[in-house]
């Protein structure tokens, strides 16, 4: 009798444990699945608490390392509020757009016509820039066209408010945006720009170059005879700053950018490099041996990347594979997407 009672108790204990574990697992799954986004935790126009620990630390750094005064900071930050749409856009999960659709957004007959006009209009300036920075003019104009439609659209978000929103209310990248906020205040001071006046993207990029603040301070140049780095209205500064960025990542004038290597990869090594993304590298001899293609020599015998670009179902689907030369790799330093780099390249080819 005691054994039967003991067995029954053991059964009910196991049953209880099972359901308890199931409930906990379900709750855990539910919690993870329905975890609130950053935008869910704030309201539009909510005032940012500049007495919080993170702002106290920010102000201390700005005062001790960059000589801002307490009065200056209180005045700058006194009315700063959350722009909720910034957080919505940061959290939005965009599906990857296949290349055959992606390129259509940027490479159109109208953009090509305008781009060719810009090449002719600024030909003397572009000759000077090529001589100074060693970057092909067609790529400078292509980036200008893709980033801001040749300066016609630079973004409508208040950059100071966006950076504060991301620093205060976007935990995943708060540290990054703290740095960008500091760089932004410094570049405004260095260039005599009122911080509240700058418009740009929701993520804090601005000007006709769409530089984030740290990129502006590192790569923007003055090329129009004054000492002010103006990426808003000085065409010379805008185009030279684009060139300086690519030059800083070792762009080589008139060098190959990519070469087609087929619609399939014929070795495990090339597949591995492709899967490694923009940091994957392989030597030219390995590509020529595996793919049975003769591709141009590489400047300084540097290694190449393997890029796969989605082909339209109308063309049979699958991928178009290309070898990405060091110049292609420089483009992926501007924007980490290989689709972006190829769109710039094909627009530049069309302009040429």
GIWOMO-V496552 format. One record per residue. N is the residue number from 0. SS is DSSP state (H for helix, E for strand, L for the rest). OMEGA is omega in whole degrees, 0 to 359 (NA if undefined). Layout:
n=N ss=SS omega=OMEGA
n=N ss=SS omega=OMEGA
//
This chain:
n=0 ss=L omega=180
n=1 ss=H omega=181
n=2 ss=H omega=181
n=3 ss=H omega=177
n=4 ss=H omega=179
n=5 ss=H omega=179
n=6 ss=H omega=180
n=7 ss=H omega=179
n=8 ss=H omega=179
n=9 ss=H omega=180
n=10 ss=H omega=181
n=11 ss=H omega=178
n=12 ss=H omega=179
n=13 ss=H omega=180
n=14 ss=H omega=179
n=15 ss=H omega=180
n=16 ss=H omega=181
n=17 ss=H omega=182
n=18 ss=H omega=178
n=19 ss=H omega=179
n=20 ss=H omega=180
n=21 ss=H omega=180
n=22 ss=H omega=180
n=23 ss=H omega=180
n=24 ss=H omega=180
n=25 ss=H omega=180
n=26 ss=H omega=181
n=27 ss=H omega=179
n=28 ss=H omega=180
n=29 ss=H omega=181
n=30 ss=H omega=181
n=31 ss=H omega=183
n=32 ss=H omega=186
n=33 ss=L omega=178
n=34 ss=L omega=184
n=35 ss=L omega=176
n=36 ss=L omega=178
n=37 ss=H omega=181
n=38 ss=H omega=181
n=39 ss=H omega=187
n=40 ss=H omega=182
n=41 ss=L omega=173
n=42 ss=L omega=179
n=43 ss=L omega=178
n=44 ss=L omega=178
n=45 ss=L omega=182
n=46 ss=E omega=179
n=47 ss=L omega=182
n=48 ss=L omega=182
n=49 ss=L omega=173
n=50 ss=L omega=180
n=51 ss=L omega=182
n=52 ss=H omega=184
n=53 ss=H omega=178
n=54 ss=H omega=175
n=55 ss=H omega=178
n=56 ss=H omega=178
n=57 ss=H omega=181
n=58 ss=H omega=179
n=59 ss=H omega=179
n=60 ss=H omega=180
n=61 ss=H omega=180
n=62 ss=H omega=187
n=63 ss=H omega=184
n=64 ss=H omega=187
n=65 ss=H omega=171
n=66 ss=L omega=169
n=67 ss=L omega=178
n=68 ss=L omega=177
n=69 ss=H omega=181
n=70 ss=H omega=180
n=71 ss=H omega=181
n=72 ss=H omega=178
n=73 ss=H omega=179
n=74 ss=H omega=181
n=75 ss=H omega=190
n=76 ss=H omega=193
n=77 ss=L omega=184
n=78 ss=L omega=185
n=79 ss=L omega=183
n=80 ss=E omega=178
n=81 ss=L omega=169
n=82 ss=L omega=190
n=83 ss=H omega=182
n=84 ss=H omega=176
n=85 ss=H omega=181
n=86 ss=H omega=177
n=87 ss=H omega=181
n=88 ss=H omega=178
n=89 ss=H omega=183
n=90 ss=H omega=183
n=91 ss=L omega=181
n=92 ss=L omega=180
n=93 ss=L omega=173
n=94 ss=L omega=179
n=95 ss=L omega=179
n=96 ss=L omega=179
n=97 ss=L omega=188
n=98 ss=H omega=183
n=99 ss=H omega=174
n=100 ss=H omega=183
n=101 ss=H omega=185
n=102 ss=H omega=182
n=103 ss=H omega=179
n=104 ss=H omega=190
n=105 ss=H omega=184
n=106 ss=L omega=180
n=107 ss=L omega=177
n=108 ss=H omega=181
n=109 ss=H omega=180
n=110 ss=H omega=180
n=111 ss=H omega=179
n=112 ss=H omega=180
n=113 ss=H omega=180
n=114 ss=H omega=178
n=115 ss=H omega=176
n=116 ss=H omega=180
n=117 ss=H omega=177
n=118 ss=H omega=180
n=119 ss=H omega=183
n=120 ss=H omega=185
n=121 ss=L omega=187
n=122 ss=H omega=180
n=123 ss=H omega=177
n=124 ss=H omega=182
n=125 ss=H omega=175
n=126 ss=H omega=177
n=127 ss=H omega=181
n=128 ss=H omega=176
n=129 ss=H omega=180
n=130 ss=H omega=183
n=131 ss=H omega=189
n=132 ss=H omega=178
n=133 ss=L omega=180
n=134 ss=L omega=183
n=135 ss=L omega=186
n=136 ss=H omega=182
n=137 ss=H omega=180
n=138 ss=H omega=176
n=139 ss=H omega=181
n=140 ss=H omega=180
n=141 ss=H omega=178
n=142 ss=H omega=178
n=143 ss=H omega=181
n=144 ss=H omega=182
n=145 ss=H omega=183
n=146 ss=H omega=188
n=147 ss=H omega=183
n=148 ss=L omega=178
n=149 ss=L omega=175
n=150 ss=L omega=182
n=151 ss=L omega=177
n=152 ss=L omega=182
n=153 ss=L omega=180
n=154 ss=L omega=185
n=155 ss=L omega=180
n=156 ss=E omega=173
n=157 ss=E omega=188
n=158 ss=H omega=180
n=159 ss=H omega=179
n=160 ss=H omega=179
n=161 ss=H omega=181
n=162 ss=H omega=177
n=163 ss=H omega=178
n=164 ss=H omega=182
n=165 ss=H omega=176
n=166 ss=H omega=186
n=167 ss=H omega=194
n=168 ss=H omega=178
n=169 ss=L omega=190
n=170 ss=H omega=185
n=171 ss=H omega=182
n=172 ss=H omega=182
n=173 ss=H omega=182
n=174 ss=H omega=178
n=175 ss=H omega=183
n=176 ss=H omega=171
n=177 ss=H omega=178
n=178 ss=H omega=180
n=179 ss=H omega=178
n=180 ss=H omega=177
n=181 ss=H omega=178
n=182 ss=H omega=181
n=183 ss=H omega=180
n=184 ss=H omega=178
n=185 ss=H omega=181
n=186 ss=H omega=177
n=187 ss=H omega=179
n=188 ss=H omega=182
n=189 ss=H omega=185
n=190 ss=L omega=177
n=191 ss=L omega=179
n=192 ss=L omega=175
n=193 ss=L omega=185
n=194 ss=H omega=183
n=195 ss=H omega=186
n=196 ss=H omega=190
n=197 ss=L omega=175
n=198 ss=E omega=180
n=199 ss=E omega=181
n=200 ss=L omega=180
n=201 ss=L omega=181
n=202 ss=L omega=173
n=203 ss=L omega=175
n=204 ss=L omega=187
n=205 ss=E omega=177
n=206 ss=L omega=180
n=207 ss=L omega=175
n=208 ss=L omega=187
n=209 ss=L omega=172
n=210 ss=E omega=164
n=211 ss=L omega=187
n=212 ss=H omega=181
n=213 ss=H omega=178
n=214 ss=H omega=177
n=215 ss=H omega=184
n=216 ss=H omega=183
n=217 ss=H omega=190
n=218 ss=H omega=181
n=219 ss=L omega=180
n=220 ss=L omega=171
n=221 ss=L omega=183
n=222 ss=L omega=184
n=223 ss=L omega=176
n=224 ss=L omega=174
n=225 ss=L omega=182
n=226 ss=L omega=182
n=227 ss=L omega=179
n=228 ss=L omega=189
n=229 ss=L omega=179
n=230 ss=L omega=180
n=231 ss=L omega=187
n=232 ss=L omega=180
n=233 ss=L omega=181
n=234 ss=H omega=179
n=235 ss=H omega=180
n=236 ss=H omega=181
n=237 ss=H omega=184
n=238 ss=H omega=178
n=239 ss=H omega=179
n=240 ss=H omega=174
n=241 ss=H omega=180
n=242 ss=H omega=181
n=243 ss=H omega=178
n=244 ss=H omega=180
n=245 ss=H omega=177
n=246 ss=H omega=181
n=247 ss=H omega=177
n=248 ss=L omega=166
n=249 ss=L omega=173
n=250 ss=L omega=179
n=251 ss=L omega=182
n=252 ss=L omega=176
n=253 ss=L omega=179
n=254 ss=L omega=178
n=255 ss=L omega=177
n=256 ss=L omega=178
n=257 ss=E omega=171
n=258 ss=E omega=179
n=259 ss=E omega=180
n=260 ss=E omega=174
n=261 ss=E omega=182
n=262 ss=L omega=174
n=263 ss=L omega=174
n=264 ss=L omega=191
n=265 ss=L omega=176
n=266 ss=L omega=178
n=267 ss=H omega=181
n=268 ss=H omega=180
n=269 ss=H omega=177
n=270 ss=H omega=178
n=271 ss=H omega=180
n=272 ss=H omega=177
n=273 ss=H omega=181
n=274 ss=H omega=179
n=275 ss=L omega=177
n=276 ss=H omega=189
n=277 ss=H omega=179
n=278 ss=H omega=179
n=279 ss=L omega=182
n=280 ss=L omega=178
n=281 ss=E omega=183
n=282 ss=L omega=178
n=283 ss=H omega=180
n=284 ss=H omega=179
n=285 ss=H omega=179
n=286 ss=H omega=183
n=287 ss=H omega=180
n=288 ss=H omega=184
n=289 ss=H omega=188
n=290 ss=H omega=181
n=291 ss=L omega=177
n=292 ss=L omega=176
n=293 ss=L omega=182
n=294 ss=L omega=185
n=295 ss=L omega=175
n=296 ss=L omega=183
n=297 ss=L omega=176
n=298 ss=H omega=179
n=299 ss=H omega=179
n=300 ss=H omega=179
n=301 ss=L omega=181
n=302 ss=L omega=185
n=303 ss=E omega=173
n=304 ss=E omega=176
n=305 ss=E omega=185
n=306 ss=E omega=176
n=307 ss=E omega=182
n=308 ss=E omega=185
n=309 ss=E omega=178
n=310 ss=L omega=180
n=311 ss=L omega=174
n=312 ss=H omega=178
n=313 ss=H omega=179
n=314 ss=H omega=178
n=315 ss=L omega=179
n=316 ss=L omega=181
n=317 ss=L omega=184
n=318 ss=E omega=165
n=319 ss=E omega=183
n=320 ss=E omega=177
n=321 ss=E omega=171
n=322 ss=E omega=180
n=323 ss=E omega=181
n=324 ss=L omega=180
n=325 ss=H omega=177
n=326 ss=H omega=176
n=327 ss=H omega=179
n=328 ss=H omega=176
n=329 ss=H omega=177
n=330 ss=H omega=179
n=331 ss=H omega=169
n=332 ss=H omega=175
n=333 ss=H omega=177
n=334 ss=L omega=190
n=335 ss=L omega=182
n=336 ss=L omega=176
n=337 ss=H omega=176
n=338 ss=H omega=178
n=339 ss=H omega=182
n=340 ss=H omega=180
n=341 ss=H omega=177
n=342 ss=H omega=176
n=343 ss=H omega=183
n=344 ss=H omega=182
n=345 ss=H omega=173
n=346 ss=H omega=178
n=347 ss=H omega=177
n=348 ss=H omega=179
n=349 ss=H omega=178
n=350 ss=H omega=181
n=351 ss=L omega=NA
//
